[in-house]
Amino acid sequence: MPPEEEMESAFDASGRLLAQERSGDNAPALSVSELSALLKRTVEDRFGHVRLRGEISGYKRAASGHVYLCLKDDNALIDGVMWKGAAARLAFAPQDGIEVIATGKLTTYPGRSKYQIVIERMELAGEGALMQLFEQLKRQLAAEGLFAPERKKRLPYLPRVIGVVTSPTGAVIRDILHRLEDRCPTQVLVWPVLVQGEGAAAQVAAAVRGFSAMAPGGAVPRPDLVIVARGGGSIEDLWAFNEEAVVRAVADCTIPVISAVGHETDTTLCDYAADVRAPTPTAAAEMAVPVRAELMAGLNELGLRSNRAVRRGVELRRERLALTARLLPAPETLLATQRQRADDLGERLTRGLRQRVTLAWRHLSEAGGALRPAVLHQRVARERARLDAVRLRPDLVTRGIAQRRERLDASWRLALSLDPRRPLSKGFALVSAGEQVLTSASAARAAGAMRLTFHDGALDVIAQEGVESAALTRLSQPQKPARKNPRTESAATTQQDLFGAARKDDF
């Protein structure tokens, strides 16, 4: 029967469009959430603890720290999740393509109708998987240039301080200290770390970076050399020194690093990143410092060679000096000409001095003729006669002083009569505006504010309008000139003549 006819017959049989519960029906309708919850409980109860072996695919670490991945084999694939706490306890860094054994429980994720495994612990599936992870990480870091020879630093010949990153309780640190004491005692700083198990890689990387970050001249001396050491063991025991964090810390260290991890046949990625690889921790101590006895012997040998070289140099220079001296002329030959010249100049000097003395006596004799005592006495008598002819009369001096005193008094009286402040004591006032002296009413009206200066002080006034013009005219009319006094006029004339005389005379 066609499907359309079956649907039509079913519709006819029920006769309803809405679903209804039927009597005797023991299968009620479930919601999607209820069915998902039932499936989740069933799966978790049945597969509460499982161990899966598979290859990692799609590995991803979220910003929250959780890890999401897939485990697959040739025919199937299952999603997996590892929460932040469990991911932090991993002893290795998972990568795609690595075969692992994951331990956890199965659960479902209702949001996508998927089942997945919640991984609680993850381990590598045998040494083959471990070596595969080792080779992948080695290729990755080598491609970044962390193992390049040009990055290697030279070891110091005689380090003052050596930093050792190792376990403080193992035999490794004792072997290193004992070997250093035998060869050349030096200061050792031990940074205690775990060398195996969970957290070992983080502690080793932090120790190497801590030594590198030390500042020179601090409270704790900065090492000149760092040794990363551990005893032998399986590849799993040494895996902490294959972690990417340790390798990058060793490669970035600013101090030369010697890697002494495991025995001679053991190789880790830390050995490739270090500046020098030592087969054993004891060999690392031997590489770090020279033998003190050999060093002292070498210094003594160098001292002897230096002394021999100095003596040989002195002998060679003495021989060269002797050969050169043979070619030089004798000192007497070099000085003969100069000695002869000195004798000649000595004789010429003696003759010149005698001739100069003779000329001096001649000049003295010629000048001495004019210095006879009679001539000197005659000149003294003549000068005495001239002195006696001069007579100092007091009246001549006193007359000149009296004349000059009279002229001075006349000048003083004239100065007093011309003093502009003298009329102020007789009731007059000096009118001024600023630095200008006002001599007219129009100037006073134009100035407005003015100052009246009296003999005992000054007064500031303001010009006002309304003064009678007749009064102003009367005040402004000149006074009738006084009658001239012949005696006063004669005195004034005499005063003027006196000044003229004073100008002509020479005081």
Phi and psi in degrees as a GROMACS rama.xvg file:
@    title "Ramachandran Plot"
@    xaxis  label "Phi"
@    yaxis  label "Psi"
@TYPE xy
-63.2514  155.145  PRO-2
-61.1978  -34.5831  PRO-3
-64.1643  -39.1488  GLU-4
-69.8839  -35.7411  GLU-5
-65.1126  -45.1139  GLU-6
-60.7413  -39.2486  MET-7
-66.7032  -40.111  GLU-8
-68.9931  -37.0493  SER-9
-66.0118  -42.3281  ALA-10
-60.125  -39.2424  PHE-11
-67.9062  -34.9409  ASP-12
-70.3612  -43.7099  ALA-13
-81.4555  -45.2881  SER-14
75.4562  11.3571  GLY-15
-131.114  152.833  ARG-16
-99.6418  -26.061  LEU-17
-94.8711  141.54  LEU-18
-72.6964  139.836  ALA-19
-136.105  149.684  GLN-20
-73.911  139.672  GLU-21
-107.766  150.834  ARG-22
-66.3686  136.458  SER-23
82.4929  0.588669  GLY-24
-84.1653  118.217  ASP-25
-103.474  18.567  ASN-26
-122.862  76.9271  ALA-27
-67.3636  157.298  PRO-28
-71.9417  131.68  ALA-29
-102.853  148.343  LEU-30
-78.212  163.618  SER-31
-63.0641  -39.5042  VAL-32
-64.9247  -40.5633  SER-33
-64.1341  -44.3151  GLU-34
-63.3206  -40.2381  LEU-35
-62.6769  -40.8839  SER-36
-64.6226  -41.2043  ALA-37
-62.4897  -43.7567  LEU-38
-63.6403  -40.6898  LEU-39
-61.0065  -45.6557  LYS-40
-66.5734  -39.1583  ARG-41
-64.7411  -46.9948  THR-42
-65.6735  -44.1985  VAL-43
-67.658  -34.8278  GLU-44
-70.4337  -38.9947  ASP-45
-77.9721  -37.596  ARG-46
-120.828  56.5955  PHE-47
-72.5111  -21.1328  GLY-48
-147.675  114.931  HIS-49
-136.556  156.725  VAL-50
-124.944  122.987  ARG-51
-115.612  140.258  LEU-52
-112.18  125.182  ARG-53
-169.892  176.553  GLY-54
-98.6973  135.057  GLU-55
-71.6098  137.165  ILE-56
-144.75  142.734  SER-57
63.8017  37.093  GLY-58
-65.418  133.146  TYR-59
-152.573  131.291  LYS-60
-106.986  121.496  ARG-61
-77.8013  167.362  ALA-62
-63.3746  -26.083  ALA-63
-73.9738  -13.5056  SER-64
102.47  -11.1611  GLY-65
-74.5715  153.332  HIS-66
-115.826  132.326  VAL-67
-121.055  135.877  TYR-68
-157.884  178.674  LEU-69
-128.696  144.046  CYS-70
-111.289  130.722  LEU-71
-139.961  158.802  LYS-72
-130.888  -156.626  ASP-73
-69.6081  -26.7686  ASP-74
-121.948  -10.3422  ASN-75
-147.572  167.111  ALA-76
-148.911  140.146  LEU-77
-135.177  139.434  ILE-78
-75.7839  152.157  ASP-79
-141.755  150.639  GLY-80
-136.003  143.136  VAL-81
-131.675  117.738  MET-82
-71.8112  165.492  TRP-83
-56.6737  -43.3739  LYS-84
-63.3045  -43.3413  GLY-85
-70.2085  -35.7785  ALA-86
-66.0469  -31.8845  ALA-87
-70.9299  -18.6252  ALA-88
-92.7725  5.23151  ARG-89
-66.5405  139.221  LEU-90
-88.2684  -2.50773  ALA-91
-147.759  167.144  PHE-92
-96.4424  110.005  ALA-93
-64.2848  148.321  PRO-94
-142.851  157.002  GLN-95
-62.9318  140.983  ASP-96
93.2407  -5.62426  GLY-97
-90.149  133.35  ILE-98
-86.7932  126.005  GLU-99
-132.098  167.644  VAL-100
-118.069  116.726  ILE-101
-106.128  133.854  ALA-102
-113.844  130.928  THR-103
179.802  -150.829  GLY-104
-136.372  151.061  LYS-105
-86.5938  145.031  LEU-106
-150.491  174.526  THR-107
-116.33  157.655  THR-108
-118.419  96.4999  TYR-109
-60.0807  -27.0549  PRO-110
-62.8941  -22.9968  GLY-111
-129.731  10.1381  ARG-112
55.1674  44.3713  SER-113
-123.571  154.944  LYS-114
-109.384  152.735  TYR-115
-153.48  166.148  GLN-116
-107.782  131.15  ILE-117
-92.7842  107.678  VAL-118
-83.5935  127.799  ILE-119
-102.21  -28.7145  GLU-120
-148.271  141.729  ARG-121
-134.489  133.679  MET-122
-133.476  155.184  GLU-123
-74.459  143.073  LEU-124
-86.5049  72.3946  ALA-125
92.5138  170.001  GLY-126
-68.4204  -26.2578  GLU-127
-61.9753  -44.1504  GLY-128
-66.0787  -36.4445  ALA-129
-65.1955  -43.0701  LEU-130
-67.3236  -32.1717  MET-131
-64.6254  -44.3629  GLN-132
-63.8129  -38.2091  LEU-133
-60.9662  -46.8242  PHE-134
-67.8457  -38.4092  GLU-135
-63.499  -45.4143  GLN-136
-67.2482  -35.6967  LEU-137
-63.8344  -44.2561  LYS-138
-64.8616  -39.6744  ARG-139
-63.9019  -47.4301  GLN-140
-71.9014  -33.5887  LEU-141
-66.4892  -35.8127  ALA-142
-65.5668  -27.6329  ALA-143
-80.543  -7.88337  GLU-144
88.1245  14.4016  GLY-145
-72.4286  -19.5093  LEU-146
-104.712  9.84435  PHE-147
-64.5486  139.729  ALA-148
-63.0271  -31.5677  PRO-149
-68.9566  -13.6227  GLU-150
-82.1131  -13.5344  ARG-151
-70.4901  141.157  LYS-152
-107.713  148.471  LYS-153
-75.215  143.097  ARG-154
-77.046  142.519  LEU-155
-66.4861  144.027  PRO-156
-68.13  -43.2022  TYR-157
-136.585  83.4357  LEU-158
-68.7065  139.779  PRO-159
-80.024  -38.1402  ARG-160
-129.815  134.183  VAL-161
-119.845  127.62  ILE-162
-97.8533  133.409  GLY-163
-120.485  126.14  VAL-164
-106.378  106.085  VAL-165
-166.74  -179.308  THR-166
-78.5616  133.156  SER-167
-75.4994  -9.60275  PRO-168
-106.747  -5.45258  THR-169
-85.7374  176.829  GLY-170
-78.1609  -14.4699  ALA-171
-64.1387  -48.2081  VAL-172
-65.6676  -34.3649  ILE-173
-66.8572  -41.1764  ARG-174
-62.7506  -41.7284  ASP-175
-65.503  -46.8838  ILE-176
-63.4686  -40.6675  LEU-177
-64.9767  -41.2017  HIS-178
-69.6373  -39.1903  ARG-179
-64.2393  -38.1562  LEU-180
-64.9162  -37.5092  GLU-181
-69.9016  -40.0379  ASP-182
-85.4126  -59.0676  ARG-183
-159.033  101.738  CYS-184
-57.9528  133.942  PRO-185
-149.3  167.197  THR-186
-78.2564  133.756  GLN-187
-123.437  130.425  VAL-188
-109.239  120.497  LEU-189
-102.88  125.548  VAL-190
-103.901  102.462  TRP-191
-69.6044  132.872  PRO-192
-144.873  163.615  VAL-193
-79.0067  138.925  LEU-194
-111.593  6.51894  VAL-195
-160.735  143.542  GLN-196
95.3355  -167.987  GLY-197
-67.267  131.972  GLU-198
83.152  -3.36107  GLY-199
-66.6073  -44.091  ALA-200
-62.1589  -42.0899  ALA-201
-64.2626  -39.5378  ALA-202
-69.0775  -40.1217  GLN-203
-64.8905  -45.1045  VAL-204
-62.2905  -41.8619  ALA-205
-64.718  -36.7052  ALA-206
-66.3536  -44.2751  ALA-207
-64.2696  -43.8415  VAL-208
-67.1318  -32.9293  ARG-209
-65.1585  -44.0977  GLY-210
-61.6909  -40.7741  PHE-211
-67.3157  -30.1288  SER-212
-85.1074  -6.03432  ALA-213
-64.3172  138.502  MET-214
-90.412  138.856  ALA-215
-62.7663  142.727  PRO-216
79.3094  14.9494  GLY-217
-83.5581  -174.027  GLY-218
-63.3608  -38.1249  ALA-219
-102.403  124.773  VAL-220
-63.1885  140.997  PRO-221
-78.856  130.358  ARG-222
-65.7243  148.042  PRO-223
-90.0655  -14.2175  ASP-224
-153.411  142.657  LEU-225
-121.098  133.458  VAL-226
-115.853  121.836  ILE-227
-101.112  113.463  VAL-228
-131.866  150.31  ALA-229
-161.336  151.161  ARG-230
-74.0141  -179.84  GLY-231
-72.8312  167.758  GLY-232
170.469  -177.742  GLY-233
-74.489  172.12  SER-234
-64.0339  -29.785  ILE-235
-70.5508  -37.7887  GLU-236
-66.3352  -34.4235  ASP-237
-90.8883  5.97538  LEU-238
-66.0301  -25.2727  TRP-239
-59.3551  -28.5413  ALA-240
-86.9685  1.70287  PHE-241
-102.32  -2.44711  ASN-242
-69.2473  146.859  GLU-243
-62.3623  -36.2016  GLU-244
-62.569  -41.5951  ALA-245
-67.6063  -44.4917  VAL-246
-62.0642  -43.5454  VAL-247
-68.0316  -36.9388  ARG-248
-64.219  -41.6896  ALA-249
-67.1202  -41.1478  VAL-250
-67.5928  -33.4231  ALA-251
-87.5585  -5.21361  ASP-252
-65.0502  131.93  CYS-253
-81.7009  -6.58892  THR-254
-102.826  140.052  ILE-255
-56.3834  137.167  PRO-256
-121.735  134.89  VAL-257
-109.491  126.095  ILE-258
-97.9389  120.667  SER-259
-130.011  69.5083  ALA-260
-107.818  121.37  VAL-261
76.8458  -167.152  GLY-262
-89.6603  -174.833  HIS-263
-63.9511  -31.1779  GLU-264
-84.1219  -12.6436  THR-265
-84.0971  137.598  ASP-266
-133.979  130.166  THR-267
-123.269  165.768  THR-268
-66.3261  -24.768  LEU-269
-62.6542  -33.922  CYS-270
-63.6415  -38.3436  ASP-271
-69.8696  -35.4636  TYR-272
-80.8174  -24.1151  ALA-273
-70.425  161.284  ALA-274
-72.37  -33.5857  ASP-275
-141.809  139.795  VAL-276
-105.101  130.549  ARG-277
-107.287  139.265  ALA-278
-65.9568  -31.5336  PRO-279
-142.721  162.564  THR-280
-59.6809  -35.6424  PRO-281
-64.7296  -40.7529  THR-282
-65.0213  -32.001  ALA-283
-63.9179  -40.9446  ALA-284
-63.6314  -37.25  ALA-285
-67.8611  -36.0685  GLU-286
-70.4376  -28.3503  MET-287
-71.2571  -39.6635  ALA-288
-133.524  151.718  VAL-289
-80.5532  170.73  PRO-290
-76.4852  126.827  VAL-291
-61.6186  -41.9807  ARG-292
-63.206  -43.5582  ALA-293
-64.7246  -36.58  GLU-294
-65.0891  -43.1227  LEU-295
-64.3851  -41.0478  MET-296
-64.2552  -40.9966  ALA-297
-63.1632  -39.6449  GLY-298
-64.263  -41.2847  LEU-299
-62.9001  -41.6909  ASN-300
-64.2699  -40.8489  GLU-301
-65.6629  -35.7225  LEU-302
-64.0422  -42.5484  GLY-303
-64.3253  -42.8089  LEU-304
-63.6024  -37.7653  ARG-305
-65.1274  -41.8002  SER-306
-63.8244  -43.2513  ASN-307
-62.6402  -39.6147  ARG-308
-65.3007  -39.62  ALA-309
-65.1405  -45.7765  VAL-310
-63.2597  -42.1597  ARG-311
-62.6287  -40.1518  ARG-312
-63.3115  -41.4025  GLY-313
-63.8034  -43.2371  VAL-314
-62.557  -42.2845  GLU-315
-62.7002  -41.676  LEU-316
-70.2472  -32.1216  ARG-317
-65.8287  -41.1962  ARG-318
-63.7879  -43.2749  GLU-319
-64.6553  -35.9262  ARG-320
-65.9718  -41.0147  LEU-321
-64.6995  -41.9721  ALA-322
-65.2082  -39.1712  LEU-323
-69.241  -35.1578  THR-324
-65.705  -31.0722  ALA-325
-65.6598  -29.099  ARG-326
-82.5309  -13.8694  LEU-327
-81.7857  145.144  LEU-328
-71.3891  162.697  PRO-329
-68.5828  150.014  ALA-330
-60.1233  -35.296  PRO-331
-62.4349  -36.1086  GLU-332
-68.3052  -39.2167  THR-333
-68.2028  -31.5765  LEU-334
-97.4556  -3.47108  LEU-335
-62.1513  -48.6254  ALA-336
-61.8654  -42.7546  THR-337
-67.0338  -37.0956  GLN-338
-63.8598  -43.9949  ARG-339
-62.0615  -41.1837  GLN-340
-65.3035  -37.9513  ARG-341
-64.9243  -41.4647  ALA-342
-62.2466  -43.733  ASP-343
-61.2551  -44.8064  ASP-344
-66.0711  -33.066  LEU-345
-64.3929  -43.4444  GLY-346
-64.4643  -42.6734  GLU-347
-63.7897  -34.8481  ARG-348
-66.8785  -39.7107  LEU-349
-64.7544  -45.445  THR-350
-63.9597  -39.693  ARG-351
-65.3882  -38.6559  GLY-352
-65.8387  -42.5995  LEU-353
-62.5867  -42.8849  ARG-354
-64.7747  -38.221  GLN-355
-67.5813  -38.5635  ARG-356
-65.3704  -39.7124  VAL-357
-61.7879  -45.5399  THR-358
-63.1169  -36.4361  LEU-359
-66.7509  -40.5399  ALA-360
-63.8317  -36.9794  TRP-361
-64.2249  -47.553  ARG-362
-62.7776  -37.1799  HIS-363
-65.0314  -39.2683  LEU-364
-66.1812  -41.4946  SER-365
-64.8541  -40.6079  GLU-366
-75.1131  -26.7551  ALA-367
-69.8626  -24.1969  GLY-368
-61.6994  -32.3852  GLY-369
-84.3279  -3.77174  ALA-370
-107.229  39.2356  LEU-371
-75.1143  149.424  ARG-372
-62.7123  -33.9636  PRO-373
-63.4527  -41.0117  ALA-374
-64.1961  -42.5649  VAL-375
-64.7062  -43.0409  LEU-376
-62.6856  -38.459  HIS-377
-64.3425  -41.1516  GLN-378
-69.4657  -38.2554  ARG-379
-63.8357  -40.5739  VAL-380
-64.1268  -39.9855  ALA-381
-64.1454  -43.7321  ARG-382
-68.1266  -33.3299  GLU-383
-67.0053  -38.8562  ARG-384
-63.0865  -41.4195  ALA-385
-63.7134  -36.5345  ARG-386
-68.5913  -39.83  LEU-387
-66.0407  -27.0484  ASP-388
-71.51  -19.6966  ALA-389
-89.1169  122.578  VAL-390
-117.095  129.047  ARG-391
-96.5911  104.194  LEU-392
-95.2248  130.138  ARG-393
-65.8212  -31.7432  PRO-394
-64.1164  -30.5683  ASP-395
-64.5684  -39.3571  LEU-396
-72.9629  -46.0855  VAL-397
-66.5115  -33.5634  THR-398
-63.323  -44.2836  ARG-399
-63.5318  -37.4942  GLY-400
-66.3057  -41.2947  ILE-401
-64.1033  -41.1083  ALA-402
-62.7963  -43.1583  GLN-403
-70.2726  -31.0556  ARG-404
-66.7448  -42.3964  ARG-405
-60.8481  -44.3295  GLU-406
-61.5493  -38.8554  ARG-407
-66.1362  -41.4695  LEU-408
-64.7774  -40.5268  ASP-409
-62.9679  -41.3232  ALA-410
-64.3158  -36.7126  SER-411
-69.358  -40.7243  TRP-412
-63.4389  -39.5319  ARG-413
-63.8892  -39.4165  LEU-414
-64.8871  -40.0142  ALA-415
-66.0281  -38.4532  LEU-416
-68.5224  -26.6747  SER-417
-93.0852  1.6978  LEU-418
-68.1995  122.64  ASP-419
-68.3988  -16.4968  PRO-420
-92.3146  -11.5103  ARG-421
-65.4652  -39.3531  ARG-422
-65.5294  -16.7975  PRO-423
-63.977  -31.3116  LEU-424
-71.8311  -11.3171  SER-425
-101.633  13.0476  LYS-426
104.708  -2.51057  GLY-427
-82.5603  161.121  PHE-428
-133.318  149.218  ALA-429
-100.994  120.678  LEU-430
-100.986  126.408  VAL-431
-143.749  153.911  SER-432
-129.329  101.334  ALA-433
70.7018  -126.303  GLY-434
-90.978  -2.86139  GLU-435
-99.1307  133.48  GLN-436
-89.6064  127.266  VAL-437
-93.0574  128.935  LEU-438
-119.227  3.33529  THR-439
-144.759  159.725  SER-440
-68.4107  -37.5211  ALA-441
-62.087  -38.365  SER-442
-66.6038  -36.2973  ALA-443
-67.2517  -43.783  ALA-444
-62.2961  -38.3913  ARG-445
-67.1458  -35.6919  ALA-446
-73.7783  -35.5447  ALA-447
79.3844  -77.6526  GLY-448
-93.8322  135.558  ALA-449
-147.691  173.174  MET-450
-124.604  131.749  ARG-451
-103.979  119.58  LEU-452
-105.077  119.477  THR-453
-103.081  179.946  PHE-454
-71.9383  -20.9018  HIS-455
-114.821  13.9777  ASP-456
157.287  -173.914  GLY-457
-127.297  154.768  ALA-458
-139.905  129.328  LEU-459
-88.9974  128.091  ASP-460
-131.113  167.543  VAL-461
-124.316  131.842  ILE-462
-70.251  136.862  ALA-463
-124.937  147.209  GLN-464
-81.0464  163.961  GLU-465
110.953  -2.63186  GLY-466
-73.4097  136.733  VAL-467
-60.0568  132.613  GLU-468
-65.4771  -30.5444  SER-469
-65.0683  -41.4556  ALA-470
-62.4569  -41.3973  ALA-471
-63.3417  -40.5768  LEU-472
-65.5017  -39.7357  THR-473
-67.1952  -36.9329  ARG-474
-71.1275  -29.8315  LEU-475
-84.9944  -10.3776  SER-476
-71.5148  139.565  GLN-477
-70.8703  147.258  PRO-478
-75.3746  153.682  GLN-479
-68.7308  130.054  LYS-480
-64.5584  141.316  PRO-481
-71.9786  159.376  ALA-482
-72.3196  135.258  ARG-483
-73.3173  139.124  LYS-484
-101.503  120.261  ASN-485
-59.9546  -32.876  PRO-486
-69.4504  -40.4729  ARG-487
-67.1918  -40.425  THR-488
-65.1392  -36.5585  GLU-489
-66.7113  -38.0861  SER-490
-66.215  -40.7053  ALA-491
-63.358  -41.9176  ALA-492
-62.7748  -43.2792  THR-493
-60.7446  -37.4894  THR-494
-63.3539  -41.1868  GLN-495
-65.2957  -41.8915  GLN-496
-63.5717  -35.7258  ASP-497
-61.2187  -42.0561  LEU-498
-65.0895  -38.979  PHE-499
-62.5234  -40.3401  GLY-500
-65.7734  -38.2478  ALA-501
-64.7047  -33.023  ALA-502
-72.9727  -30.6918  ARG-503
-79.7687  -34.2946  LYS-504
-72.7977  155.937  ASP-505
-109.553  114.234  ASP-506
